Amino acid sequence: MKRVAWLWLCIAAWGQQPQPPAAEKPAAPQEQKATDGASESPVPTTDRWVTGSVDLGYRWRTGPGGNENVYRSIVDLGEGPKLLDADFSIVDPKHRWFDRIDTRAANWGDDPYTTLNVTARKNRVYDFVSSYRNLASFNNLPSFANPLLSRGVLSSERTFDMRNRMSSFDLSILPGNWLVPYFAYDRASGYGNGVTTFVSDLNEYPVPFKSNFSQNNMRGGLRIELNRYHVTVEQGGTTFRDDQSLFQSPGGNNPGNRETPYLGNALFLDGLSQAYGVRGNSVYTKVIATAQPAAWLSLYGQFLYARPQNETNYQQFNSGNFTLQPQAVLFTSQQYILSSAAKTPHQSGQLGAELRLHPRVRILTNWMTDRIRVSGENLGEMNPGGNPAAEQVDIADSTQLRNDYNHFEADVLWDVTSRLTLRGGYRYQWGRTSNFLLPPAGLASSDMADFKRNIAKGGASYRLGARLSVTADFEGAGTEAAYYRTSLYGYQRGRLQGFYQATSQLTFSAVFSAVNNQNSAPAVDYDYLGMQTSASVLWNPAGDKRIGFQGTYTRATIRSDIIYLVPQTFQQDRSRYNDNGHSIQGMFNVAIPRLRQVRFTAGGDFFISSGSRSTNYFQPVGKLIVPVSHAVAWISQWSYYGYAESFYSFEGFRSHLITTGLRITR
């Protein structure tokens, strides 16, 4: 409420315009000339000290008809009073505490994405920049992460309803000088609930969860800004908290996802209390530098060293009927307590240069390395109850993880003519990840993987004045090893983009891009192809914004084929996916004849796809702005959301939204 109160206080100041001074006798010509050399304020005292606009309104919604959870997962717009948009500035003609304050806000009134940005400046004294975002994250799709869908259960086992808030405040002192100290504070937090799975040997049980987290980052530094050299030195620290709990009330029989008994007994969960809490902190140092020691050479570099560490406490109490698969025994209750601590030193560095060896030839080169080390220890015990044959398991081990990533890149740009530029380059990426566990516990005690990739790049740009331009880029890679089955391996990627201005009122543009990726390893056999083509037009025949149209058509194609292991049987099978999508975005903007201040906008987004998951999504919209007076306009908007799937018809929804209100302008 404090954030909203501050925002509305600024808006309330809208009507407090200072009165103009009483009329005075015009100065004589010689008197006026005498004042010409005097210092003047850039903003006369008789001007408005608050300018901008505010949109206030109310939104009505029908339904939604169909699946409300899917509507909330995709759209999630609700009813009620709204601050639709605000963009205003406050100017102090006397420049006492500030020169100018700019405020921008949008979507206040319990919308899924709310923003507020405030900046304040006083010339060569300070710059203050702040932002606030409130993001509602909701996801509950019945067909996602639902192994029981074939049995008619329309409940996903991976859902969440979260609120995430992000704030940042940045103050620079003495901007414009060669030494600029600055201080900043960032905070992110979130809370909510949902559904996830409690995992036990040979079964998984969907249960509710609650979660909340927060992270604070305080940093300060010094910017040294000279004509040819710039250096930023920053010191910062973070704190982190993450808490999550899973629960099921005692007495409820949750059969989980297993369809068959184990050793003649059904596995089930009838009570659960599981929780973990993570507390962490980090101190880091960052240095950024740029230099131009010669007219033909530019250099830049960045270095980061962080020292994070965290502690975790975990406890679990569950009852039901469970199994310890290695011992092939059943038990009816379980107590699991664990505490751990980890340190994660992290080093990252980057160096780059631009060499202008000739007025038409440039070389860009870049090197980067990122190294992270994780070392941790944990202590705990797992105590199964209800079966004397199930023994307590004591846990005391240490783990280490090392991950290194590096790349080197070089590009050559040659301006063959004033219209044609050619580009060529090479990038080499390599890395290694390894981990081990002590004391040894079988094959999972250690693991190591390498990553190596060679990439060749090329491209060209052609320009014919300001009316025509064509750009093409291509890269292809050969990979010796990769971390993930779906990583880019042996791939080719390209992009072709064109722009043509037929007349001063008509412009065309088009883009084509494609990615082709294969991994022929026997246990993977991955084949992927993705292509996208789009064409856009911008038309303004009157030349004065009385009428206009902008539209885009996009066709996208995806093909994927890969071997995977069936979780229930651990047998190999193939996963094949294909999708052909058509997307249209268009918007007309018309000033109604004889009422040139009345504007009407209509259009929308339309998507149709066929293939493995055929989907239709329609979002038409219409907006009308009617001036009421020189400072007030009536605004009204209608929009429709319609979603349907051929194979999962239960995920469809439809809804009409009508918003009306006033735009107040100064």
VEXLUM-628392 format. One record per residue (C-alpha): residue in three letters; x, y, z. Coordinates in steps of 0.001 Angstrom, whole numbers, padded with zeros to 6 digits. Example, Ala and Ser with C-alpha at 12.3 -4.5 7.8 and 13.67 -1.06 7.14 Angstrom:
Ala  012300  -004500  007800;
Ser  013670  -001060  007140;
END
This chain:
Met  000000  000000  000000;
Lys  002925  002372  000650;
Arg  004082  001952  -002947;
Val  000600  002708  -004268;
Ala  000193  005696  -001915;
Trp  003427  007245  -003179;
Leu  002318  006801  -006788;
Trp  -001084  008367  -006197;
Leu  000515  011268  -004288;
Cys  002421  012144  -007425;
Ile  -000767  011929  -009493;
Ala  -002684  014060  -006986;
Ala  -000174  016852  -007546;
Trp  -001514  017002  -011108;
Gly  -004053  019685  -010325;
Gln  -001770  021883  -008258;
Gln  -000566  024140  -011049;
Pro  000947  027449  -009870;
Gln  -001039  030582  -010738;
Pro  000444  032849  -013428;
Pro  001748  036233  -012218;
Ala  -000362  039347  -012611;
Ala  -000171  041126  -015963;
Glu  002589  043685  -016143;
Lys  003359  046560  -018452;
Pro  005606  045350  -021300;
Ala  009217  046324  -020824;
Ala  010576  049107  -022942;
Pro  012863  047995  -025770;
Gln  015958  049168  -023925;
Glu  014850  047358  -020738;
Gln  014219  044133  -022615;
Lys  017638  044332  -024203;
Ala  019241  044762  -020816;
Thr  017756  041509  -019572;
Asp  018780  039426  -022597;
Gly  022176  038629  -021117;
Ala  020832  037564  -017750;
Ser  020867  033899  -016753;
Glu  017550  032207  -017579;
Ser  016000  029045  -016252;
Pro  015457  026449  -018997;
Val  011895  026091  -017688;
Pro  010037  029430  -017217;
Thr  008296  029774  -013876;
Thr  004955  030213  -015624;
Asp  005224  026792  -017294;
Arg  003520  023701  -015888;
Trp  005756  021897  -013479;
Val  003899  018579  -014002;
Thr  003358  017238  -017521;
Gly  002322  013878  -018908;
Ser  -000703  011605  -018959;
Val  -002497  009081  -016760;
Asp  -004924  006370  -017927;
Leu  -007462  005242  -015297;
Gly  -010204  002710  -015984;
Tyr  -012213  -000342  -015086;
Arg  -012081  -003779  -016719;
Trp  -014965  -006241  -017068;
Arg  -014441  -009887  -018018;
Thr  -016785  -012609  -019190;
Gly  -016131  -016135  -018029;
Pro  -013660  -017376  -018813;
Gly  -015543  -020152  -020506;
Gly  -013721  -023467  -020601;
Asn  -010648  -024234  -018528;
Glu  -009951  -021364  -016120;
Asn  -006582  -022807  -015050;
Val  -005311  -022715  -018638;
Tyr  -006676  -019161  -019051;
Arg  -004725  -018103  -015970;
Ser  -001603  -019910  -017223;
Ile  -001652  -017991  -020540;
Val  -003557  -014700  -019977;
Asp  -004483  -014209  -016304;
Leu  -006101  -010766  -016706;
Gly  -008822  -010022  -014149;
Glu  -011574  -007517  -013429;
Gly  -011660  -004360  -011349;
Pro  -010348  -000775  -011245;
Lys  -007007  -000278  -012953;
Leu  -004260  002254  -013335;
Leu  -003669  001319  -016959;
Asp  -000754  003602  -017682;
Ala  000985  006680  -016302;
Asp  003836  008673  -017779;
Phe  004558  012058  -016271;
Ser  007406  014382  -015346;
Ile  007883  016852  -012505;
Val  010239  019798  -013119;
Asp  011557  022167  -010458;
Pro  012068  025575  -012130;
Lys  014337  026689  -009265;
His  016467  023514  -009341;
Arg  016566  023200  -005575;
Trp  016511  019483  -004738;
Phe  016109  018148  -008272;
Asp  015931  019255  -011875;
Arg  013497  016637  -013099;
Ile  011641  013552  -011869;
Asp  010245  011116  -014444;
Thr  007698  008473  -013476;
Arg  006317  005627  -015572;
Ala  003817  003068  -014297;
Ala  001670  000427  -015978;
Asn  -000922  -002235  -015144;
Trp  -001636  -001444  -011489;
Gly  -004708  -003153  -010056;
Asp  -003733  -006803  -009490;
Asp  -002651  -007454  -013078;
Pro  -000091  -010227  -013685;
Tyr  002723  -007811  -014603;
Thr  002963  -004467  -012779;
Thr  005774  -001977  -013313;
Leu  006917  001307  -011807;
Asn  010004  003302  -012810;
Val  011114  006531  -011156;
Thr  014188  008583  -012071;
Ala  015381  011807  -010440;
Arg  018259  013978  -011582;
Lys  020110  017113  -010587;
Asn  022691  018217  -013103;
Arg  026223  017174  -012078;
Val  025034  016404  -008538;
Tyr  023250  013042  -008680;
Asp  021331  010565  -010844;
Phe  018812  008272  -009145;
Val  017149  005388  -011007;
Ser  014676  002975  -009429;
Ser  012335  000282  -010700;
Tyr  009747  -002081  -009288;
Arg  008154  -005137  -010936;
Asn  005469  -007433  -009587;
Leu  005078  -010619  -011612;
Ala  002352  -013192  -011071;
Ser  003525  -016637  -012230;
Phe  000741  -019186  -012610;
Asn  001006  -022531  -014370;
Asn  -001514  -025347  -014259;
Leu  -001814  -027213  -017575;
Pro  -003603  -030576  -017196;
Ser  -001575  -032240  -019954;
Phe  001846  -031183  -018590;
Ala  003806  -033502  -016247;
Asn  000770  -035754  -015845;
Pro  001586  -039474  -016046;
Leu  -002020  -040293  -015119;
Leu  -003558  -038442  -018078;
Ser  -004264  -041719  -019902;
Arg  -006367  -042805  -016903;
Gly  -008534  -039689  -017126;
Val  -006867  -037704  -014334;
Leu  -006875  -034040  -015416;
Ser  -004461  -032727  -012782;
Ser  -000872  -031771  -013498;
Glu  001742  -032848  -010953;
Arg  003819  -029692  -011582;
Thr  001795  -026548  -010843;
Phe  002601  -023255  -009160;
Asp  000894  -020005  -008226;
Met  003656  -017549  -007309;
Arg  004140  -013830  -006797;
Asn  007588  -012473  -007588;
Arg  008640  -008938  -006678;
Met  011806  -007266  -007957;
Ser  013085  -003829  -006903;
Ser  016254  -001929  -007731;
Phe  017668  001417  -006598;
Asp  020769  002989  -008135;
Leu  022338  006299  -007050;
Ser  025246  007910  -008923;
Ile  026976  010899  -007325;
Leu  028616  013719  -009307;
Pro  027673  012378  -012766;
Gly  029587  013970  -015597;
Asn  032796  014159  -013579;
Trp  035769  011916  -014115;
Leu  035177  010217  -010758;
Val  031620  008948  -010203;
Pro  030868  006993  -007005;
Tyr  027685  004933  -007041;
Phe  025628  002795  -004685;
Ala  022889  000292  -005501;
Tyr  020506  -002089  -003814;
Asp  018503  -004868  -005501;
Arg  015935  -007130  -003922;
Ala  013960  -010066  -005294;
Ser  011393  -012053  -003350;
Gly  008566  -014454  -004018;
Tyr  005993  -016603  -002336;
Gly  003236  -018991  -003344;
Asn  002066  -022570  -003521;
Gly  001413  -025352  -005968;
Val  001776  -029085  -006528;
Thr  004941  -031141  -006871;
Thr  005929  -034772  -006244;
Phe  007318  -036495  -003182;
Val  009717  -039102  -004593;
Ser  010236  -042468  -002924;
Asp  011724  -045708  -004234;
Leu  009562  -047030  -007117;
Asn  006823  -044419  -006728;
Glu  006070  -040699  -006861;
Tyr  003246  -038971  -004995;
Pro  001781  -035587  -006051;
Val  001339  -033359  -002978;
Pro  000819  -029634  -002249;
Phe  003771  -027369  -001508;
Lys  004429  -023871  -000203;
Ser  007453  -021801  -001091;
Asn  008997  -018432  -000353;
Phe  012393  -016938  -001088;
Ser  014262  -013650  -001000;
Gln  017567  -012307  -002251;
Asn  019269  -009009  -001401;
Asn  022169  -007529  -003296;
Met  024040  -004464  -002033;
Arg  026831  -003039  -004174;
Gly  028882  000068  -004515;
Gly  031725  001209  -006630;
Leu  033589  003890  -008483;
Arg  033502  004770  -012172;
Ile  036571  006486  -013611;
Glu  035602  008163  -016874;
Leu  038384  009725  -018929;
Asn  038381  010607  -022609;
Arg  039991  007373  -023778;
Tyr  039845  005180  -020675;
His  036964  003965  -018535;
Val  037268  001793  -015426;
Thr  034559  000555  -013065;
Val  035459  -001119  -009769;
Glu  032564  -002645  -007843;
Gln  032296  -004442  -004523;
Gly  029086  -006183  -003559;
Gly  027470  -008706  -001324;
Thr  024347  -010849  -001468;
Thr  022184  -012745  000985;
Phe  019801  -015515  -000042;
Arg  016960  -017404  001621;
Asp  014853  -020217  000160;
Asp  012225  -022200  002077;
Gln  009913  -024892  000730;
Ser  007611  -027381  002427;
Leu  005574  -030348  001170;
Phe  002686  -031705  003162;
Gln  -000184  -034172  003222;
Ser  -002588  -034482  006117;
Pro  -002435  -037803  008015;
Gly  -005015  -040398  007029;
Gly  -005232  -039597  003330;
Asn  -004460  -042512  001004;
Asn  -002326  -041250  -001902;
Pro  -001547  -044168  -004281;
Gly  000982  -042174  -006300;
Asn  001783  -042924  -009936;
Arg  002631  -046631  -009704;
Glu  -000009  -048838  -011298;
Thr  001177  -052257  -010049;
Pro  001975  -053709  -006557;
Tyr  005531  -054322  -005410;
Leu  006238  -057708  -003805;
Gly  002467  -058169  -003666;
Asn  001915  -054934  -001704;
Ala  000457  -051631  -002825;
Leu  002694  -048612  -002202;
Phe  000951  -045504  -000884;
Leu  001414  -042319  001118;
Asp  -000957  -041381  003955;
Gly  000968  -038566  005694;
Leu  003861  -036253  004883;
Ser  005749  -033314  006347;
Gln  008822  -032396  004327;
Ala  010716  -029105  004498;
Tyr  014032  -027598  003583;
Gly  015595  -024230  004320;
Val  018590  -022735  002533;
Arg  020551  -019751  003808;
Gly  023376  -018310  001755;
Asn  025572  -015274  001289;
Ser  028270  -014112  -001068;
Val  030855  -011353  -001422;
Tyr  032040  -010467  -004907;
Thr  034401  -008100  -006694;
Lys  033948  -006920  -010268;
Val  036213  -004834  -012497;
Ile  035252  -003534  -015950;
Ala  037629  -001542  -018161;
Thr  037626  -000096  -021677;
Ala  040482  001714  -023411;
Gln  041380  003263  -026732;
Pro  045177  003621  -026614;
Ala  045326  004379  -030346;
Ala  042911  005456  -033058;
Trp  043137  001985  -034588;
Leu  042766  -000038  -031358;
Ser  039971  -000453  -028780;
Leu  040209  -002789  -025793;
Tyr  037800  -003993  -023142;
Gly  037916  -006440  -020258;
Gln  035884  -007721  -017334;
Phe  036741  -009784  -014278;
Leu  034474  -011196  -011577;
Tyr  035392  -013090  -008424;
Ala  032629  -014294  -006088;
Arg  032758  -016347  -002905;
Pro  029270  -017766  -002251;
Gln  028497  -020169  000574;
Asn  025277  -021662  001871;
Glu  023834  -023944  004529;
Thr  020856  -026274  004109;
Asn  018687  -028012  006673;
Tyr  016293  -030730  005557;
Gln  013774  -032816  007457;
Gln  011193  -035347  006329;
Phe  008543  -037372  008157;
Asn  006276  -039616  006097;
Ser  003961  -042567  006731;
Gly  002301  -045118  004461;
Asn  003735  -048151  002714;
Phe  007181  -047739  001128;
Thr  010138  -049794  -000012;
Leu  013915  -049693  000106;
Gln  014649  -051151  -003305;
Pro  018316  -052170  -002678;
Gln  017233  -054193  000368;
Ala  013863  -055296  -001107;
Val  012082  -054564  002171;
Leu  008880  -052703  003016;
Phe  008394  -050193  005819;
Thr  005528  -047986  007021;
Ser  007196  -044781  008240;
Gln  010321  -042809  007598;
Gln  012328  -040071  009277;
Tyr  015007  -038293  007264;
Ile  017160  -035494  008732;
Leu  020031  -033849  006866;
Ser  022220  -030764  007196;
Ser  024839  -029613  004714;
Ala  027170  -026728  003911;
Ala  028833  -025761  000657;
Lys  031312  -023210  -000671;
Thr  031257  -022152  -004311;
Pro  034122  -019883  -005419;
His  033418  -018517  -008876;
Gln  035818  -016767  -011274;
Ser  034896  -015261  -014621;
Gly  036960  -013163  -017018;
Gln  036609  -011698  -020480;
Leu  038988  -009796  -022793;
Gly  038301  -008329  -026194;
Ala  039741  -006012  -028803;
Glu  038785  -004224  -032011;
Leu  041593  -003550  -034475;
Arg  041073  -001144  -037379;
Leu  043990  -002167  -039578;
His  042611  -000350  -042624;
Pro  039752  002116  -043175;
Arg  037820  -000803  -044668;
Val  039031  -003715  -042524;
Arg  038269  -004412  -038853;
Ile  039144  -007380  -036649;
Leu  037067  -008217  -033564;
Thr  038461  -010728  -031096;
Asn  037119  -012024  -027798;
Trp  038222  -014487  -025098;
Met  036160  -015624  -022118;
Thr  036581  -018088  -019264;
Asp  034225  -019110  -016480;
Arg  035292  -021406  -013625;
Ile  033208  -022589  -010709;
Arg  034140  -024947  -007876;
Val  031672  -026489  -005423;
Ser  032768  -028303  -002285;
Gly  030232  -029510  000257;
Glu  029743  -031731  003246;
Asn  026571  -033163  004729;
Leu  025538  -035119  007805;
Gly  022273  -036888  008431;
Glu  020353  -040059  008965;
Met  017478  -041918  007349;
Asn  015488  -044074  009745;
Pro  012754  -046358  008284;
Gly  010206  -047679  010780;
Gly  007704  -050524  010919;
Asn  010095  -053277  009763;
Pro  013034  -054603  011833;
Ala  014815  -055634  008635;
Ala  014963  -052017  007464;
Glu  018052  -050574  009112;
Gln  018888  -046959  009843;
Val  021184  -045385  007238;
Asp  023750  -042862  008482;
Ile  024880  -040250  005992;
Ala  028254  -038503  006137;
Asp  029958  -037611  002909;
Ser  031683  -034832  001001;
Thr  031229  -033869  -002635;
Gln  033032  -031732  -005161;
Leu  031934  -030298  -008482;
Arg  034158  -028515  -010989;
Asn  032920  -026818  -014125;
Asp  035108  -024922  -016601;
Tyr  033927  -023162  -019749;
Asn  036062  -021217  -022245;
His  035702  -019707  -025660;
Phe  037817  -017781  -028127;
Glu  036330  -015877  -031041;
Ala  037697  -013788  -033919;
Asp  035806  -011973  -036689;
Val  036979  -010016  -039720;
Leu  034774  -007291  -041260;
Trp  035655  -005997  -044737;
Asp  033850  -003048  -046325;
Val  034375  -004078  -049932;
Thr  032509  -000985  -051133;
Ser  030363  001653  -049465;
Arg  027414  -000681  -050067;
Leu  028844  -004166  -049435;
Thr  030346  -005554  -046211;
Leu  031637  -009119  -045822;
Arg  032150  -010915  -042480;
Gly  034005  -014066  -041569;
Gly  034963  -015600  -038256;
Tyr  035840  -018550  -036077;
Arg  034800  -019530  -032539;
Tyr  036219  -022326  -030421;
Gln  034386  -023432  -027267;
Trp  035706  -025956  -024773;
Gly  035050  -027021  -021217;
Arg  034973  -029802  -018662;
Thr  032692  -030738  -015788;
Ser  033519  -033321  -013123;
Asn  032176  -034396  -009762;
Phe  032889  -037036  -007170;
Leu  031463  -038264  -003890;
Leu  033350  -039557  -000847;
Pro  033110  -042198  000489;
Pro  032687  -044077  -002836;
Ala  029215  -045420  -003497;
Gly  029288  -047243  -006818;
Leu  029293  -045845  -010351;
Ala  027590  -042627  -009227;
Ser  030578  -041695  -007054;
Ser  032392  -039880  -009879;
Asp  031616  -038535  -013293;
Met  033395  -036463  -015912;
Ala  032338  -034938  -019222;
Asp  034171  -032847  -021808;
Phe  032802  -030259  -024174;
Lys  034508  -029145  -027409;
Arg  033108  -027273  -030383;
Asn  034569  -025614  -033510;
Ile  032362  -023017  -035190;
Ala  032870  -021249  -038522;
Lys  030930  -018055  -039225;
Gly  030273  -015909  -042268;
Gly  027982  -013152  -043429;
Ala  027379  -010195  -045717;
Ser  025455  -006926  -045725;
Tyr  024343  -004911  -048761;
Arg  022919  -001399  -048535;
Leu  021440  000733  -051303;
Gly  021065  004104  -049627;
Ala  018286  004201  -047020;
Arg  015790  002328  -049217;
Leu  017211  -001191  -049415;
Ser  019325  -003373  -047148;
Val  019983  -007116  -047081;
Thr  021881  -008976  -044348;
Ala  022877  -012649  -044281;
Asp  024628  -014605  -041512;
Phe  025623  -018262  -041268;
Glu  027494  -020472  -038843;
Gly  028245  -024173  -038758;
Ala  029799  -026304  -036041;
Gly  031432  -029632  -035482;
Thr  031257  -030813  -031870;
Glu  033492  -033485  -030399;
Ala  031602  -033771  -027094;
Ala  028600  -032136  -025432;
Tyr  027080  -032102  -021949;
Tyr  023434  -032729  -022864;
Arg  021612  -034996  -025281;
Thr  019747  -032066  -026844;
Ser  022744  -029681  -026971;
Leu  023777  -028113  -030264;
Tyr  026138  -030729  -031723;
Gly  026780  -030902  -035450;
Tyr  024660  -027925  -036423;
Gln  024170  -025271  -039074;
Arg  022392  -022016  -038331;
Gly  021562  -019172  -040710;
Arg  019610  -015927  -040933;
Leu  018621  -013783  -043942;
Gln  017011  -010383  -043405;
Gly  015860  -007738  -045883;
Phe  014387  -004236  -045715;
Tyr  012870  -002214  -048584;
Gln  011269  001221  -048459;
Ala  009126  001386  -051586;
Thr  007889  004930  -050902;
Ser  007964  007336  -047988;
Gln  004657  005784  -046853;
Leu  005242  002070  -047593;
Thr  007918  -000208  -046119;
Phe  008476  -003973  -046439;
Ser  010746  -006281  -044440;
Ala  011328  -010035  -044340;
Val  013354  -012481  -042222;
Phe  014235  -016146  -042710;
Ser  016100  -018212  -040113;
Ala  016878  -021910  -039756;
Val  018649  -024285  -037345;
Asn  019640  -027843  -038286;
Asn  021165  -030024  -035534;
Gln  022214  -033692  -035406;
Asn  023813  -035939  -032791;
Ser  024453  -039416  -034210;
Ala  025636  -041037  -030942;
Pro  024024  -044524  -030731;
Ala  022094  -043808  -027510;
Val  020931  -040393  -028744;
Asp  020391  -040348  -032540;
Tyr  019021  -036803  -032339;
Asp  017730  -034970  -035419;
Tyr  016300  -031453  -035166;
Leu  015201  -028912  -037775;
Gly  013617  -025536  -037058;
Met  012739  -022899  -039671;
Gln  010952  -019572  -039434;
Thr  009926  -017138  -042164;
Ser  008245  -013803  -041545;
Ala  007193  -010835  -043698;
Ser  006093  -007411  -042445;
Val  004542  -004314  -043985;
Leu  004222  -000782  -042598;
Trp  001815  001517  -044491;
Asn  001026  005147  -043705;
Pro  -000594  006522  -046887;
Ala  -001568  009912  -045516;
Gly  001891  010605  -044195;
Asp  000493  012424  -041167;
Lys  -000680  009451  -039068;
Arg  -004361  009903  -039966;
Ile  -004427  006303  -041163;
Gly  -001917  003513  -040926;
Phe  -001425  -000234  -040953;
Gln  001282  -002552  -039751;
Gly  001172  -006303  -040112;
Thr  003365  -009393  -039889;
Tyr  002923  -012958  -041099;
Thr  005145  -015731  -039714;
Arg  005408  -019392  -040594;
Ala  007416  -021631  -038274;
Thr  008288  -025332  -038641;
Ile  009823  -027654  -036030;
Arg  010894  -031274  -036497;
Ser  012457  -033308  -033674;
Asp  013376  -037009  -033408;
Ile  015385  -038505  -030516;
Ile  015871  -041776  -028607;
Tyr  014796  -041782  -024963;
Leu  014341  -044254  -022110;
Val  010792  -045110  -021047;
Pro  010755  -044384  -017256;
Gln  008551  -047368  -016378;
Thr  010560  -050003  -018274;
Phe  013964  -048354  -018970;
Gln  013621  -049531  -022567;
Gln  014623  -047378  -025546;
Asp  011924  -045731  -027606;
Arg  011706  -042782  -030035;
Ser  010194  -039382  -029331;
Arg  008978  -037660  -032501;
Tyr  007578  -034149  -032524;
Asn  006566  -031881  -035382;
Asp  004743  -028595  -035570;
Asn  003719  -026245  -038410;
Gly  002630  -022850  -037146;
His  001106  -019800  -038827;
Ser  001006  -016483  -036978;
Ile  -000562  -013183  -038069;
Gln  -000235  -009856  -036247;
Gly  -001931  -006793  -037643;
Met  -003175  -003395  -036512;
Phe  -005122  -000606  -038254;
Asn  -004965  002916  -036883;
Val  -007569  005382  -038210;
Ala  -008417  009006  -037424;
Ile  -012182  009310  -038031;
Pro  -012953  011905  -040777;
Arg  -014043  015358  -039548;
Leu  -013149  014252  -036034;
Arg  -009411  014048  -036404;
Gln  -008817  013795  -032691;
Val  -010982  010660  -032453;
Arg  -008879  007591  -033127;
Phe  -009868  003989  -033684;
Thr  -007452  001048  -033590;
Ala  -008319  -002530  -034521;
Gly  -006403  -005721  -035174;
Gly  -004903  -008484  -033100;
Asp  -002832  -011661  -033009;
Phe  -003864  -014972  -034553;
Phe  -001997  -018284  -034334;
Ile  -002835  -021641  -035953;
Ser  -000636  -024741  -035826;
Ser  -000879  -028348  -036960;
Gly  001197  -031355  -036024;
Ser  001920  -033137  -032755;
Arg  000046  -030531  -030710;
Ser  -002388  -028660  -032965;
Thr  -003359  -025337  -031404;
Asn  -005488  -022317  -032289;
Tyr  -005118  -019024  -030429;
Phe  -007007  -015848  -031343;
Gln  -006632  -012433  -029736;
Pro  -008493  -009692  -031652;
Val  -008585  -006196  -030135;
Gly  -010285  -002870  -030770;
Lys  -009568  000486  -029099;
Leu  -011348  003866  -029292;
Ile  -010041  007232  -028023;
Val  -012552  010117  -027931;
Pro  -011442  013563  -026660;
Val  -013783  015059  -024055;
Ser  -011848  018267  -023503;
His  -008372  019574  -024223;
Ala  -007023  017608  -021219;
Val  -009391  014634  -020913;
Ala  -010138  011792  -023328;
Trp  -012391  008772  -023019;
Ile  -010626  005508  -023825;
Ser  -012281  002142  -024321;
Gln  -010890  -001226  -025413;
Trp  -012374  -004624  -026242;
Ser  -010287  -007765  -026540;
Tyr  -011060  -011448  -026944;
Tyr  -008960  -014463  -025982;
Gly  -009757  -017820  -027537;
Tyr  -007599  -020940  -027166;
Ala  -008215  -024477  -028399;
Glu  -006250  -027714  -028911;
Ser  -007297  -030590  -031153;
Phe  -005893  -033405  -028986;
Tyr  -006508  -031834  -025569;
Ser  -009872  -030161  -025988;
Phe  -010248  -029877  -022202;
Glu  -007532  -027188  -022206;
Gly  -009529  -024704  -024298;
Phe  -010911  -021400  -023026;
Arg  -012515  -018176  -024271;
Ser  -013099  -014780  -022690;
His  -014134  -011224  -023588;
Leu  -012497  -008281  -021792;
Ile  -013852  -004732  -021916;
Thr  -011899  -001840  -020411;
Thr  -013088  001753  -020267;
Gly  -011776  004845  -018532;
Leu  -010256  008305  -018861;
Arg  -006930  009641  -020067;
Ile  -005927  012822  -018224;
Thr  -003223  014873  -019918;
Arg  -001283  017960  -018870;
END
